[in-house]
Amino acid sequence: MKWQGRRGSDNIEDRRRMSAGGAIGGGGLGLVVVALLVWALGGDPIAVLQQGMGAQQIGGTGGGEVTEADERAAQFVSVTLADTEAIWSQIFEQELGRAYRPVTLVLFKGGTQSGCGGASAMTGPFYCPLDKKVYLDTDFFATLSQRLGAKGDFAAAYVVAHEIGHAVQDQLGILAKTTQIRKQSSEADSNAISVRVELQADCFSGVWARYAADQLGTLEQGDIQEAVNAAAQIGDDTLQRNAGQRPMPDSFTHGTSDQRQKWLATGYQQGTIRACDTFSASAP
């Protein structure tokens, strides 16, 4: 991905040198495994926080040393965010005849507070619909590459694009509707709806990638394969198998590896919001 030396976004809030002031805690290897299972690139942060990963409060976990790798990650995120702003502004105008509202992306290290509760490296990147911000720990990219096997800068760009996909859903009114329905549903039905929400965000990230290739010319050979590999590595079934568990479909909240790859590819191949109607599909 061609990103060095390009324009960054002004909508970055850098909290990496601030104290966390109360992020989700817990600790222990078991919690890390659970975190990897529920992480899967975004999702419903409120559900993650409610279901727990401990629900303890700890203070002062932020403000760690900001390394050279952190600074490079911050620059990369800023450029990627700027690309999403340009692309979604164009898509909203062309397909919907309305304006896209750029969102703020909060960079932190260790932990911070969001409108949806505590954020930490364990929760992974997420979009909070209550304060309209994306939260991302810059250490996360090392986890993505080293622990989850999703290597390459475009795999990291897919992370950002997926979270912005949730912001797009929010602006289209999809998050509010699905959240309300999920509150009135059984756990299994709620999880099934969550899967379709996540797969749509994957599809939106594919739409973004198509525009980045065609309009910005920033993709390089192998970039799409990096994103497809990332989608495979963070499917619910793959994460559960890698944690030594038998995949349990009723517990899936983000979709299988095949589903995530399929909808990412659909968005990239068709390049429109209309192509990403995961809710009308007979099977996601």
Residue pairs with C-beta under 8 A, 6 or more apart in sequence:
1 153
1 154
1 157
1 218
1 219
1 220
1 223
2 217
2 218
2 219
2 220
3 76
3 79
3 80
3 153
3 157
3 218
6 79
6 82
6 218
7 79
7 82
8 75
8 78
8 79
8 81
8 82
9 78
9 79
9 81
9 82
9 85
9 102
9 105
11 81
11 85
11 102
11 103
11 104
11 105
12 74
12 77
12 78
12 81
12 104
12 105
12 107
13 104
13 105
13 106
13 107
13 133
14 74
14 107
15 62
15 106
15 107
15 108
15 109
15 112
16 62
16 63
16 64
16 66
16 70
16 74
16 107
16 108
16 109
16 138
17 63
17 66
17 109
18 62
18 63
18 108
18 112
19 59
19 60
19 62
19 63
20 58
20 59
20 60
20 61
20 62
20 63
20 108
20 110
20 111
20 112
20 113
20 118
20 120
21 59
21 60
21 62
21 112
21 113
22 57
22 58
22 59
22 111
22 113
22 118
23 57
23 58
23 61
23 62
23 110
23 111
23 112
23 113
23 118
23 119
23 120
24 49
24 53
24 54
24 55
24 56
24 57
24 58
24 111
24 117
24 118
24 119
24 120
24 122
24 123
25 54
25 56
25 57
25 58
25 61
25 120
26 53
26 54
26 56
26 122
27 54
31 53
31 54
31 122
32 122
33 243
34 53
35 53
35 122
35 123
35 124
36 147
36 148
36 239
36 242
36 243
37 236
37 239
37 240
37 243
38 48
38 51
38 53
38 253
39 122
39 123
39 124
39 234
39 239
40 124
40 198
40 234
40 235
40 236
40 239
40 253
40 254
41 124
41 125
41 158
41 159
41 162
41 163
41 198
41 230
41 234
41 254
42 124
42 125
42 126
42 127
42 162
42 163
42 165
42 166
42 198
42 201
43 126
43 194
43 198
43 253
43 254
44 179
44 194
44 197
44 253
45 114
45 116
45 117
45 119
45 123
45 126
45 127
45 128
45 135
46 116
46 117
46 130
47 194
47 253
48 123
48 126
49 55
49 116
49 117
49 118
49 123
53 122
53 123
57 118
58 111
61 110
61 111
61 120
62 108
62 109
62 110
62 111
62 112
63 109
63 110
64 109
64 110
66 109
66 138
69 138
69 141
69 142
70 109
70 138
70 139
73 138
73 141
73 156
74 107
74 138
76 153
76 156
76 157
77 105
77 107
77 136
77 138
77 160
80 156
80 157
80 160
80 161
81 105
81 160
81 164
83 208
83 212
83 216
83 218
84 160
84 161
84 164
84 208
85 100
85 102
86 216
87 208
87 211
87 212
87 215
87 216
88 100
88 164
88 168
88 208
89 99
89 100
89 102
90 211
90 215
91 100
91 207
91 211
91 273
92 98
92 99
92 100
93 99
93 100
95 272
95 273
95 274
96 273
100 168
100 171
101 132
101 171
103 127
103 132
103 133
103 134
103 164
103 167
104 132
104 133
104 134
105 133
105 134
105 135
105 136
105 160
105 163
106 112
106 114
106 119
106 133
106 134
106 135
106 136
107 136
107 137
107 138
108 119
108 135
108 136
108 137
108 138
109 137
109 138
109 139
110 120
110 121
110 137
111 118
111 119
111 120
111 121
112 118
112 119
112 135
113 119
114 126
114 128
114 130
114 131
114 133
114 135
115 128
115 130
115 131
115 133
116 126
116 128
116 129
116 130
116 131
119 126
119 135
119 137
120 137
121 137
121 139
121 140
121 143
123 135
124 140
125 134
125 135
125 136
125 137
125 140
125 159
125 160
125 162
125 163
126 134
126 135
126 163
126 166
127 133
127 134
127 135
127 163
127 164
127 166
127 167
127 170
128 134
128 135
129 166
129 170
129 175
129 176
129 179
132 167
132 170
134 160
134 163
134 164
134 166
134 167
136 159
136 160
136 163
140 159
141 156
141 159
144 150
144 155
144 156
144 159
144 230
145 151
145 152
145 155
145 156
148 230
148 233
148 234
149 229
149 233
150 226
150 229
150 230
150 233
150 234
151 226
151 229
152 222
152 223
152 226
152 229
153 223
153 226
154 209
154 219
154 222
154 223
154 224
154 226
154 227
155 226
155 227
155 229
155 230
157 223
157 227
158 205
158 209
158 226
158 227
158 230
158 231
158 264
159 230
161 204
161 205
161 208
161 209
162 201
162 202
162 204
162 205
163 201
164 204
164 205
164 208
165 200
165 201
165 202
165 203
165 204
165 205
165 208
166 175
166 197
166 201
168 201
168 204
169 175
169 197
169 200
169 201
169 204
170 176
172 273
174 197
174 200
175 197
178 193
178 194
178 196
178 197
181 193
182 189
182 190
182 193
182 194
183 190
185 193
187 250
188 250
191 250
191 251
191 252
191 253
194 253
194 254
195 252
195 253
195 254
195 255
195 259
195 284
196 278
196 279
196 281
196 284
197 278
198 253
198 254
198 255
198 260
199 254
199 255
199 259
199 260
199 263
199 278
199 284
200 263
200 276
200 277
200 278
200 279
202 231
202 255
202 260
202 263
202 264
202 267
203 263
203 264
203 266
203 267
203 275
203 276
203 278
204 267
204 273
204 276
205 227
205 264
205 267
206 227
206 263
206 264
206 265
206 266
206 267
206 268
206 269
207 267
207 268
207 270
207 271
207 272
207 273
207 275
207 276
208 267
209 219
209 223
209 224
209 227
209 264
209 267
209 268
210 267
210 268
210 269
210 270
210 271
211 271
212 218
212 219
213 219
214 271
224 268
227 264
228 261
228 264
228 265
231 257
231 260
231 261
231 264
232 238
232 257
232 260
232 261
233 257
234 254
234 257
234 260
235 254
235 255
235 256
235 257
235 258
235 259
235 260
235 261
236 247
236 251
236 252
236 253
236 254
236 255
236 256
237 247
237 249
237 252
237 256
237 257
238 256
238 257
240 246
240 247
240 248
240 251
241 247
247 256
254 260
255 263
255 284
259 284
263 276
263 278
263 284
266 275
266 276
267 275
267 276
269 275
278 284
